[in-house]
Amino acid sequence: MLVEYMEELAQENALSEVTLHSSLTAQNFYTALGYDCSEFQIHDEGPFVLMRKTLS
């Protein structure tokens, strides 16, 4: 529900794409919601996956 709400807010503000940092364990969750893996990143907190979704 939170992801849907975020996407609705993005569309209401005329954004065409959403980008987020995902933990490795949550990557499949976002993939199931239509996000694509853009790149892997390493931060002080650990590895992350940059996920993107084009909004319609």
Backbone torsions as a table, in degrees:
resi	resn	phi	psi	omega
1	MET	NA	-37.8	179.8
2	LEU	-66.3	-39.6	179.3
3	VAL	-66.1	-42.0	177.2
4	GLU	-60.1	-42.9	179.4
5	TYR	-63.0	-44.0	178.5
6	MET	-60.9	-42.8	179.9
7	GLU	-66.1	-39.3	177.1
8	GLU	-62.7	-43.3	177.4
9	LEU	-62.2	-40.4	179.1
10	ALA	-62.1	-44.9	179.6
11	GLN	-65.9	-39.6	178.4
12	GLU	-62.6	-26.3	179.4
13	ASN	-100.0	21.3	174.5
14	ALA	60.2	31.3	174.3
15	LEU	-87.4	140.6	-178.7
16	SER	-102.1	-7.4	-177.7
17	GLU	-148.5	145.7	175.0
18	VAL	-117.3	134.2	177.3
19	THR	-124.9	137.6	179.0
20	LEU	-148.0	158.2	173.4
21	HIS	-94.0	128.4	179.6
22	SER	-117.2	144.3	169.4
23	SER	-69.9	162.2	179.0
24	LEU	-62.3	-34.6	-178.0
25	THR	-74.1	-22.4	-179.9
26	ALA	-94.8	-3.5	-176.5
27	GLN	-56.1	-44.8	-179.4
28	ASN	-64.5	-34.1	176.9
29	PHE	-59.2	-50.7	-178.8
30	TYR	-69.7	-34.6	176.1
31	THR	-60.5	-40.9	178.6
32	ALA	-65.1	-22.8	178.8
33	LEU	-92.9	6.8	175.3
34	GLY	98.9	9.2	178.7
35	TYR	-86.6	147.8	176.8
36	ASP	-110.8	146.2	175.9
37	CYS	-75.4	119.7	-178.8
38	SER	-92.3	-45.2	178.5
39	GLU	-167.9	160.9	174.1
40	PHE	-96.3	142.1	179.8
41	GLN	-134.6	147.5	175.4
42	ILE	-112.7	126.3	177.2
43	HIS	-123.6	171.9	177.6
44	ASP	-56.8	-33.0	-178.8
45	GLU	-77.6	-13.3	-179.7
46	GLY	131.7	-174.6	-179.3
47	PRO	-76.2	145.2	177.4
48	PHE	-135.3	161.4	174.6
49	VAL	-116.1	127.6	175.1
50	LEU	-83.5	120.2	-177.0
51	MET	-112.9	142.6	179.0
52	ARG	-133.1	148.0	174.9
53	LYS	-141.9	129.9	174.5
54	THR	-84.7	129.6	-179.4
55	LEU	-91.4	145.2	179.3
56	SER	-96.4	NA	NA
